[in-house]
Amino acid sequence: MASRNGASRLIWGTLQAMLLFITAVKMLAETALMLLLGRGLLALLAGPARAANPVYRLLQWLTDPLLRGTRAVMPGFLLERHLGLAAGAALLLIWLLSTALKVSYCLRIGVALCQ
């Protein structure tokens, strides 16, 4: 009986860890999408003076690693001005997949356990 209880705890711990991982990936994708969206909107509103805007520089500092990663994995014919759109599309795909995975996972283990 004790080994069954131990196995049950191990399974429960694994389920919690998997749910935590899926939720973390989803949250990171959401945060990165919001940062990219903020940078794009501020670039449109500030125009050429955006280089002097401290908020834009902060958003640029936070999103430049995303754009560098996108540049590294995308084909060479992708224009520089489209990097933000490509990064946003990739992040949106990651967010959609992680959301679908979380919903599927929660339905499999029980919605009450996902609260």
N, C-alpha and C positions, 0 to 999 in steps of 0.2 A: 504494500500500500504506500510506503514511503517513497519508493522509486517512481510510482505513478504521479505522486504529488510533485516530486522534483522535476519530472519530465513536463508536467503541466506548467510549472513555473518557468521552465526554460522556453517552452513554446510561447507563453505569454510575453516573456521578455523579448523574444525574437519578433513577435508581432508588434510590440510597442516600438522597438528599434526601427523596424521597417517603416512603420507609419511616421515616425519622427523624421526619417530620412526623406521620404516622399514629400512631407510637409515642408521641410527645409529647402528642398530643391524648388518647390512651387513658390515659396516665399522669396527666395533669391531671384528667381525669374521675374516675379512681380516688381520687386524693388528695382532691378536693373531696367525693366521696361519703363517704370515711372521716371527714373533718372534720364533715360534717353528721350522720353517725351518732354520732360521739363527743359532739357538742353535744346531740343528742337524748337519748342515754343518760344523760349527766351531768345534764341537766335533770330527767329522771325520778328519778334517784338523790338529787340534792341538794334537790329540791323548791323551796319558796319561798326558801330560803337560797342559791340558786345565784348571785344577784347579788353576793354577797360572795366567791364562790369565784374565785380568780385563774385557774385552769385554764379554768373556764367563760367568764370574761371574755376570755381569749385565743381560745378557740374561737369566741366570739361575734364578736370583732373580725375573725377570719379568714373567717367565713361570712356576715357581714352583706352584703358586696357580692354574693354569690350570691342572697341573699334579695331585695335591692333590684332586681337584674336580673330575677328571677322576677316580682316585683310589677309591673315596668314592662311586661312582655310578656304577662302573664296578664290575663284579663278582670276587670272590676271586681267581679263577684259572688263572687270567690274570697275566702274568709274569711282573716283575718290568721293564725289558728292553723294554717291548711292550707298556708301558704307553704313551710314546710320539706318537706312531702310533695311538693308540686308541683316544688320545686327538685330534690329527690331523684329524682323520676320523670324529669325532664328530663335530669339527669346520667346516670341509668341508661340512658336511651335513647341518649345520646351515647356512653356506654361500649360498649353493645351494637353500635351501628353501627360504631364505630371498631375493635372487635374483629373483627367480620365483614369489614370492609374489609381489615384487616391479614392475616387468614387467606386471604382471596381473593387479595390481592396476593402473599403469600408462595407460594401454590400456583401462581400465574401465572409468577413469576420463578424459582421453585425454592426449596424449603425450606432447602437448604444455604446459600443466600445470605442467609437471614433469621436465621441464628444469631448 
